[in-house]
């Protein structure tokens, strides 16, 4: 689902932003032909229009005097509204999965151009790269395919799980066995200055017991507020819980699909203050990770649970660092294990490196972080895990799409944008293609098997802010995906390789 950001509030003649006090969400039922549009499979109807309450700044915050976007003063980080839909009994989708391996890596071409700062000779490193690729499983994206259920059952034999083989990351057995833990602190009774106010529904326990278990929850972060809604309720505009933070804005969040249950859900939130919140909404417990920027002091732009893990999640910090955290480990001052010994750094003209500050295979796993990778000097705007739980697509303001074999901690491919930075990324349900949106107002389709762009989609008049495939409208031949942008447009696209045409004057390379 996409959430279009609210319209901007323009300043008055006094130079100060006029803040509209919004204390409650509003629900409007739309009717009429202007709220419908027709496509091949039928007619889409806008039924409910839910306007989210935008919280005003905290009284302790100074008002913004100059809202001019061209002002030279550094503005606080923001990523807009982020929304997650969670169903406790979701419908299963069987999708053919393809192994995202290629015969050769696009990094070889980058390194042949001299874009590499490794200490090893270039030829020796290229031979190592080819040998590593030859050792990978022979199932390719072009010929090998398995259903989702078959893939899950054989994953252990074909795909190395993240951190597998490191005894220091093995779960600790207790007398009760592998008991699922909850955070320790009650967020409602918290006296922390980080949390300003928590507003739970007066009949929260009763609503949870009486609700339809097949219904859908919505978790939303908007500025310094985080809301939990029940979209299956008749009063869906009333939050189950609303959390207001003091100064930090929640920029991103993610719900663990592996641990979600009617009695337990694990949610992680990344903030503009660099703090990460582990929140369990049923018990209203929470914990702070990377407190006061102990491990990394930059804001968290994107955060997601690592597929198949109950404890590990990946956070992208705005200084170009990817960090793996364990929700149950304590924080400790972090000193890079690699940089101290080898003094490696990323040069501005070299984008083909993955600096491992701490490896997941490190024996020192008593405290966070579990792993730390530096990939850029600019902001990481988004990342996405492939369906085979092996690859990670990362995009950022530097204008590069990177494909990382994250269980092996190896950068395999890198591609550049047409213009400007990338803002969003996602994988196709079968893992064949990667979608990116960016500051060039384009949606770009990439084929990893062919290591090239398949299509550039023109339709937006401003930056593309989110892209996503519709798994219900994707089959072996045709793919359906959607995109939204700062132009307040929601566009639906149908794509198939057979319908593409090659521009005149363009030859294969």
Rosetta blueprint (number, residue, H / E / L):
1 X L
2 X L
3 X L
4 X L
5 X L
6 X L
7 X L
8 X L
9 X L
10 X L
11 X L
12 X L
13 X L
14 X L
15 X L
16 X L
17 X L
18 X L
19 X L
20 X L
21 X L
22 X L
23 X L
24 X L
25 X L
26 X E
27 X E
28 X E
29 X E
30 X L
31 X L
32 X L
33 X H
34 X H
35 X H
36 X E
37 X E
38 X E
39 X E
40 X L
41 X L
42 X E
43 X E
44 X E
45 X E
46 X L
47 X L
48 X E
49 X E
50 X E
51 X E
52 X L
53 X L
54 X L
55 X L
56 X L
57 X L
58 X L
59 X L
60 X L
61 X L
62 X L
63 X L
64 X L
65 X L
66 X L
67 X L
68 X L
69 X L
70 X L
71 X L
72 X L
73 X L
74 X L
75 X L
76 X L
77 X L
78 X L
79 X L
80 X L
81 X L
82 X E
83 X E
84 X E
85 X E
86 X E
87 X E
88 X L
89 X L
90 X L
91 X L
92 X L
93 X L
94 X L
95 X L
96 X L
97 X E
98 X E
99 X L
100 X L
101 X L
102 X L
103 X L
104 X L
105 X L
106 X L
107 X H
108 X H
109 X H
110 X H
111 X H
112 X H
113 X L
114 X L
115 X L
116 X L
117 X L
118 X L
119 X L
120 X L
121 X L
122 X H
123 X H
124 X H
125 X H
126 X H
127 X H
128 X H
129 X H
130 X H
131 X H
132 X H
133 X H
134 X H
135 X L
136 X L
137 X L
138 X L
139 X L
140 X L
141 X L
142 X L
143 X L
144 X L
145 X E
146 X E
147 X L
148 X H
149 X H
150 X H
151 X H
152 X H
153 X H
154 X H
155 X H
156 X H
157 X H
158 X H
159 X L
160 X L
161 X L
162 X L
163 X L
164 X L
165 X L
166 X L
167 X H
168 X H
169 X H
170 X L
171 X L
172 X L
173 X L
174 X E
175 X L
176 X L
177 X E
178 X L
179 X L
180 X L
181 X L
182 X L
183 X L
184 X L
185 X E
186 X E
187 X L
188 X L
189 X L
190 X L
191 X L
192 X L
193 X L
194 X L
195 X E
196 X E
197 X E
198 X E
199 X E
200 X E
201 X L
202 X L
203 X L
204 X H
205 X H
206 X H
207 X H
208 X H
209 X H
210 X H
211 X L
212 X L
213 X L
214 X L
215 X L
216 X E
217 X E
218 X E
219 X E
220 X E
221 X E
222 X E
223 X L
224 X L
225 X E
226 X E
227 X E
228 X E
229 X E
230 X E
231 X L
232 X L
233 X L
234 X L
235 X L
236 X L
237 X L
238 X L
239 X L
240 X L
241 X E
242 X E
243 X E
244 X E
245 X E
246 X L
247 X L
248 X L
249 X L
250 X E
251 X E
252 X E
253 X E
254 X E
255 X E
256 X L
257 X L
258 X L
259 X L
260 X L
261 X E
262 X L
263 X L
264 X E
265 X L
266 X L
267 X E
268 X E
269 X E
270 X E
271 X E
272 X L
273 X L
274 X L
275 X L
276 X E
277 X E
278 X E
279 X E
280 X E
281 X L
282 X L
283 X L
284 X L
285 X E
286 X E
287 X E
288 X E
289 X E
290 X L
291 X H
292 X H
293 X H
294 X L
295 X L
296 X L
297 X L
298 X L
299 X L
300 X E
301 X E
302 X E
303 X E
304 X E
305 X E
306 X L
307 X L
308 X L
309 X L
310 X L
311 X L
312 X E
313 X E
314 X E
315 X E
316 X E
317 X E
318 X L
319 X L
320 X L
321 X E
322 X E
323 X E
324 X E
325 X E
326 X E
327 X L
328 X L
329 X L
330 X L
331 X E
332 X L
333 X L
334 X L
335 X L
336 X L
337 X H
338 X H
339 X H
340 X H
341 X H
342 X H
343 X L
344 X L
345 X L
346 X L
347 X L
348 X L
349 X L
350 X L
351 X L
352 X L
353 X L
354 X L
355 X E
356 X E
357 X E
358 X E
359 X L
360 X L
361 X L
362 X L
363 X L
364 X L
365 X L
366 X L
367 X L
368 X E
369 X L
370 X L
371 X E
372 X E
373 X E
374 X E
375 X L
376 X L
377 X L
378 X L
379 X L
380 X E
381 X E
382 X E
383 X E
384 X E
385 X E
386 X L
387 X L
388 X L
389 X L
390 X L
391 X E
392 X E
393 X E
394 X E
395 X E
396 X E
397 X L
398 X L
399 X L
400 X E
401 X E
402 X E
403 X E
404 X E
405 X E
406 X L
407 X L
408 X L
409 X L
410 X E
411 X E
412 X E
413 X E
414 X E
415 X E
416 X E
417 X L
418 X L
419 X L
420 X L
421 X L
422 X E
423 X E
424 X E
425 X E
426 X E
427 X E
428 X L
429 X L
430 X L
431 X L
432 X L
433 X E
434 X E
435 X E
436 X E
437 X E
438 X E
439 X L
440 X L
441 X L
442 X E
443 X E
444 X E
445 X E
446 X E
447 X E
448 X L
449 X L
450 X L
451 X L
452 X E
453 X E
454 X E
455 X E
456 X E
457 X E
458 X E
459 X L
460 X L
461 X L
462 X L
463 X L
464 X E
465 X E
466 X E
467 X E
468 X E
469 X E
470 X L
471 X H
472 X H
473 X H
474 X L
475 X L
476 X L
477 X L
478 X L
479 X E
480 X E
481 X E
482 X E
483 X E
484 X E
485 X E
486 X L
487 X L
488 X L
489 X L
490 X E
491 X E
492 X E
493 X E
494 X E
495 X E
496 X L
497 X H
498 X H
499 X H
500 X L
501 X L
502 X L
503 X L
504 X L
505 X L
506 X L
507 X L
508 X L
509 X L
